[in-house]
Amino acid sequence: MAYDLITMGRIGVDLYPLQTGVPLPQVSSFGKFLGGSATNVAVAAARLGRRTAVITRTGDDPFGTYLHEALRDFGVDDRWVTPVPGLPTPVTFCEVFPPDDFPLYFYRQPKAPDLEIDAHELDLDAIGETGIFWVTGTGLSEEPSRTATLAALAHRAKSGTTVFDLDWRPMFWSDPDAARPFYAEALRHTTVAVGNLDEVEVATGVREPHAAARALLDAGVELAVVKQGPKGVLAVSASGESAEVPPLPVTVLNGLGAGDAFGGSLCHGLLAGWDLERIMRHANAAGAIVASRLECSSAMPTPQEVAQALAAGAVTASTAAAPTPVRPTGDDR
């Protein structure tokens, strides 16, 4: 069975405060959610009707069991999610200070299981056959995940759409110079690069959006997507097509999952063969909807919610309400 999208990378449990504007020491109640950027992208695309799977690893513990159950509830295939004995499933806490302050606290010691993905255990046939294959910068930060990520990319060899989410997390690296050689190697094997201004600067040494997009294209990708925060998103293709789209107005509650919703929508649009501007507008809307909600994975929007936000030209109160989980049917395109 070929998938529309396979992602590879981080997974964990998000423990988010149910009170906003409260420092973590004073928070009294938390919600438990499926988390991890690559995993959230798979959930986001599944919500849009795509057949998705994730390659990752958890601890052999109750939190790992919870993640399997959550993936199945979201309609994401968990066959390549395997336990690592002796390592705990990671948890992540955040603080919620809208509109733009959301500190993250990662608990991934002594080592995160998702960095124990081994190249010898990869289903390379499935990776080669999927419509889109998605990897992240965090997967390059330690062995054996680094070798596994690069091996998967080399096997796929740009045979289809391959996305590198630059996903720069400074706490996982000694410094940007340590990351750049591995980012450069990944870019050689990918067709799409996605990142915010900090991430494109790590990958290319350039921060100005148009120059960074050109540097990513020069590094070998066919489409560079640069997220510019309040200025929206810039996308430039090697064929000369470009789109610069402003953000959709939204009252932000928690911005942490917006980029993952953007990524799932980006994959959906690429699979549908939409033009670049339509893809960016749809992805911006998906990200804005999630920014209006507290959680990440369970906040991913349905096609109807994205259409409603685009028609309204903003995320309205009705769209911001939490969605009802929808399993992908494979027919909603």
Secondary structure, DSSP 8 states (H G I E B T S, - for coil): ---SEEEES--EEEEEESSSS--GGG---EEEEEE-HHHHHHHHHHHTT--EEEEEEEESSHHHHHHHHHHHHTTEE-TTEEEETTS---EEEE--BTTTB--EEEE--S--GGGG--GGG--HHHHHHSSEEEEESGGGSSTTHHHHHHHHHHHHTTSSEEEEE----GGGSS-HHHHHHHHHHHHHT-SEEEEEHHHHHHHHS--SHHHHHHHHHHTT-SEEEEE-GGG-EEEEETTS-EEEE-------S--TTHHHHHHHHHHHHHHHT--HHHHHHHHHHHHHHHHTSS-SGGG---HHHHHHHHHHTS--HHHHS--------S---
